[in-house]
């Protein structure tokens, strides 16, 4: 009887297949992806584990439109839990928002001529100061103006040093200067640290004032940093009547209660930080911009 040889993929094809496998999103098995006959179920009302039961029986109980069953762990025994589709969406949206908020600072440019006088220099650098205080980068270009004389190199360096001394409390040089025939470019970055913190509703908080992720905020403000707080709001109660309650009902909170907790949190932080620009209120999140308050002597 002839022996069939195992057909191997060409090396390049195998590498491509492996690469595609790596690109697949890493997530836990859901619904019919769970290939186990019996599992233990996390009861959404008590948070305790129910006795082992057929997976098919548990799947028949979930509302596929609003939730899905997820395999939490396989060892030492398989455990499944109902997850809310809407809660997953809100988490994903918040992660994207944090990523966007944490993007690299913008770069602005300020041009100065060699003929600027010391008296006008501080006024001309106001834009640079404002941008550095915002946390942005600033490139200052010193160049000649048509019809004006060009000062010797020693005078040029003196003017550059004077400009940097006026901005030393808000900016520092971030890379080597660019020096051309009659122009000098100076590249500054803000000295004020900025931190983005994502805060989530603390469901188990007995005092009713806490948010998950709040711990590093106060120390950062005491250092004088700017902190961008992203309050990820819990979903509000459903308005529809006569429907069976979903498993995520315990995660829904009245918007007035949420707003009260936001305000109490900010009131607590007001001793060490203040809002320096308007809040950004979007669906599902409130973004608050705080800066550290220097203690009065």
ABEGO torsion letter per residue (X at the ends): XBBBBBBBBBAAAAAAAAAAAAABBBBBBBEAABBBABBBBBBAAAGBBBBBBBAAAAAAABBAAABBBBBABAOABBBBBBBBAAAAAAAAAAAAAAAAAABBBBBBBBBBBAABBAAAAAAAAAAAAAAAAAGBBBBBBBBBBBGBBBBBAAAAAAAAAAAAAAAAAABBBABBBBBBAABBBBBBBBABBBBBBBBBBBAABAAGABBBGAAAAAAAAAAGBBBBBBBBBBBBBBABBGBBBBAAAAABBBAAAAAAAAAAAAAAAAAABBBABBBBBBBGBBBBBBBBBBBBX
